Amino acid sequence: METTRRPHPARGTIVTLGGGGFSDSADGRSLLDDHLLELTGVTSPAVCFVPTASGDAVGYGERFEQGFAGRARTSVLSLFGQAPWGYTDPAMLLEQDLVYVGGGSTANLLAVWRHHGLPDILRRAAEQGTVLAGISAGMNCWFEASSTDSYGPLAPLSDGLGFLPGAACPHLLGEEGRRDSLRRWVAAGDLPTTHAADDHVAFVWRDGALVEAVGEVDNGLALRVERVGDRAVEHEIPVRRLR
């Protein structure tokens, strides 16, 4: 598959969630989401949810709106033109304080985004101060490569925006086979050095460098997995518990 990776990481702040957030909370509230709002530095930030990876599932967008109601000015970018939002020029992302990308199919997300010009728009948004964030597929998309189930069984995907270096693996312990398959692929060279996050854990990046890992539960797991010889070596990254 031909890729459109960029040679340099994006400037700005990107937060990659392995799982959790509003979509995995009974009341739609989440400490990880609270942290995203704090990172904008704005009292009532403009926050746009981008549910492309789910085919713009209406329920997903509505759950976002409910979870952020009363604490942000919300919008949903529907590239499929789904009601009640309809199609909007993706350039509206340049007016946001936070862009929050939902989960689903990483491969489909990347294909649709490229047709609509989102990679360039999002890079510009990050450079001018918009916080970029995403969960699951919305974590994978920012990296050069990822662990994905876009084609059914888990598989390495050597494609991504390249805003962040290396590869991503969400749902590290939350989905069967994620950790074991990641070890195999890194050991075989099918994936480069990979940052893996369990559900309810996120990495915070600035200008392409890792700042910290944060979590909304106790004992959240975050790893950097690299190839040493013919082995995959795991390095645990401390996770700061959000309160």
Solvent accessible surface area in square Angstrom, and as a share of the most:
residue,aa,sasa,rsa
1,M,166,0.74
2,E,157,0.70
3,T,45,0.26
4,T,79,0.46
5,R,101,0.37
6,R,88,0.32
7,P,119,0.75
8,H,129,0.58
9,P,57,0.36
10,A,1,0.01
11,R,146,0.53
12,G,17,0.17
13,T,20,0.12
14,I,2,0.01
15,V,2,0.01
16,T,0,0.00
17,L,0,0.00
18,G,0,0.00
19,G,1,0.01
20,G,4,0.04
21,G,1,0.01
22,F,2,0.01
23,S,44,0.28
24,D,83,0.43
25,S,22,0.14
26,A,114,0.88
27,D,106,0.55
28,G,3,0.03
29,R,120,0.44
30,S,9,0.06
31,L,59,0.30
32,L,4,0.02
33,D,0,0.00
34,D,44,0.23
35,H,19,0.09
36,L,2,0.01
37,L,20,0.10
38,E,123,0.55
39,L,51,0.25
40,T,24,0.14
41,G,71,0.68
42,V,61,0.35
43,T,140,0.82
44,S,51,0.33
45,P,2,0.01
46,A,10,0.08
47,V,0,0.00
48,C,0,0.00
49,F,0,0.00
50,V,1,0.00
51,P,0,0.00
52,T,2,0.01
53,A,7,0.05
54,S,41,0.26
55,G,32,0.31
56,D,0,0.00
57,A,40,0.31
58,V,52,0.30
59,G,49,0.47
60,Y,39,0.15
61,G,0,0.00
62,E,70,0.31
63,R,75,0.27
64,F,0,0.00
65,E,53,0.24
66,Q,129,0.57
67,G,1,0.01
68,F,0,0.00
69,A,65,0.50
70,G,88,0.84
71,R,40,0.14
72,A,15,0.11
73,R,139,0.51
74,T,50,0.29
75,S,33,0.22
76,V,8,0.04
77,L,0,0.00
78,S,0,0.00
79,L,11,0.06
80,F,106,0.44
81,G,33,0.32
82,Q,63,0.28
83,A,78,0.60
84,P,97,0.61
85,W,48,0.17
86,G,26,0.25
87,Y,116,0.44
88,T,52,0.30
89,D,90,0.46
90,P,8,0.05
91,A,39,0.30
92,M,30,0.14
93,L,0,0.00
94,L,35,0.18
95,E,135,0.60
96,Q,20,0.09
97,D,36,0.19
98,L,0,0.00
99,V,0,0.00
100,Y,1,0.00
101,V,0,0.00
102,G,0,0.00
103,G,13,0.12
104,G,43,0.41
105,S,20,0.13
106,T,2,0.01
107,A,17,0.13
108,N,91,0.47
109,L,0,0.00
110,L,2,0.01
111,A,52,0.41
112,V,32,0.18
113,W,1,0.00
114,R,64,0.23
115,H,166,0.74
116,H,62,0.28
117,G,32,0.31
118,L,0,0.00
119,P,21,0.13
120,D,73,0.38
121,I,21,0.11
122,L,1,0.00
123,R,30,0.11
124,R,131,0.48
125,A,0,0.00
126,A,2,0.01
127,E,72,0.32
128,Q,114,0.51
129,G,58,0.56
130,T,4,0.02
131,V,4,0.03
132,L,0,0.00
133,A,0,0.00
134,G,0,0.00
135,I,11,0.06
136,S,18,0.11
137,A,2,0.01
138,G,0,0.00
139,M,0,0.00
140,N,4,0.02
141,C,0,0.00
142,W,0,0.00
143,F,0,0.00
144,E,50,0.22
145,A,2,0.02
146,S,0,0.00
147,S,0,0.00
148,T,4,0.02
149,D,63,0.33
150,S,28,0.18
151,Y,126,0.48
152,G,50,0.48
153,P,109,0.68
154,L,46,0.23
155,A,31,0.24
156,P,49,0.31
157,L,10,0.05
158,S,62,0.40
159,D,4,0.02
160,G,0,0.00
161,L,4,0.02
162,G,3,0.03
163,F,1,0.00
164,L,0,0.00
165,P,55,0.35
166,G,11,0.10
167,A,0,0.00
168,A,0,0.00
169,C,0,0.00
170,P,1,0.01
171,H,27,0.12
172,L,2,0.01
173,L,99,0.49
174,G,48,0.46
175,E,63,0.28
176,E,175,0.79
177,G,33,0.32
178,R,6,0.02
179,R,64,0.24
180,D,77,0.40
181,S,5,0.03
182,L,1,0.01
183,R,93,0.34
184,R,146,0.53
185,W,27,0.09
186,V,0,0.00
187,A,24,0.19
188,A,65,0.50
189,G,42,0.40
190,D,71,0.37
191,L,4,0.02
192,P,62,0.39
193,T,52,0.30
194,T,0,0.00
195,H,20,0.09
196,A,0,0.00
197,A,0,0.00
198,D,23,0.12
199,D,36,0.19
200,H,44,0.20
201,V,0,0.00
202,A,1,0.00
203,F,0,0.00
204,V,3,0.02
205,W,6,0.02
206,R,103,0.38
207,D,85,0.44
208,G,10,0.10
209,A,60,0.46
210,L,57,0.28
211,V,74,0.43
212,E,50,0.22
213,A,1,0.01
214,V,1,0.00
215,G,0,0.00
216,E,21,0.09
217,V,58,0.33
218,D,91,0.47
219,N,153,0.78
220,G,14,0.13
221,L,23,0.11
222,A,0,0.00
223,L,4,0.02
224,R,80,0.29
225,V,0,0.00
226,E,48,0.21
227,R,129,0.47
228,V,70,0.40
229,G,66,0.63
230,D,112,0.58
231,R,143,0.52
232,A,25,0.19
233,V,35,0.20
234,E,52,0.23
235,H,61,0.27
236,E,125,0.56
237,I,20,0.10
238,P,118,0.74
239,V,37,0.21
240,R,116,0.42
241,R,72,0.26
242,L,14,0.07
243,R,212,0.77
